[in-house]
Amino acid sequence: MARRPRLDRELERYLVDGETVIVAVRLHWFHLAREILIALAATIFAFWVDIKISMSPGGQLLHNVSLLLWWAAASWLVWRVLNWRRDWFVATDKRFLLFYGFISRRVAMMPLLKVTDMTYDRSILGRIVGYGKFVLESAGQDQALSNIDHVPDADVHYKAICTQ
């Protein structure tokens, strides 16, 4: 059985009386892979321009553009990391919750009674890196909380959820 997760103080306010938390995790760091790769590519490009391009007027313009791109990519990565630190997937004995957003806080929720089917999927990359995906279905309706991707240690959390 999975150990009782430590819940962020802010999340406690969204739980109802008598609700027991089964799983409370942040999404896997791989959720930020695209942003990390973009920031890495911008860094490599900025270094390449700095080393290879001469400081002629055209070279100076390219140098400034590469620095601007690097700052944009780095800022975007920092923003996404701040958002990621506030994203939580929580499963209780009564419902599934997905908390997300840094400035504008959003909570997607699906009661367990409405879940008709839960699919657990781990791609090859997910098995290598260590994350999985839950797909929740409910009585033929399209729900806001239907795909929960990049759940870390998905095997353990899947078993904990299935016990409920």
Order of alpha helices (4+ residues) and beta strands (2+ residues): alpha-beta-alpha-alpha-beta-beta-beta-beta-alpha-beta-beta-alpha
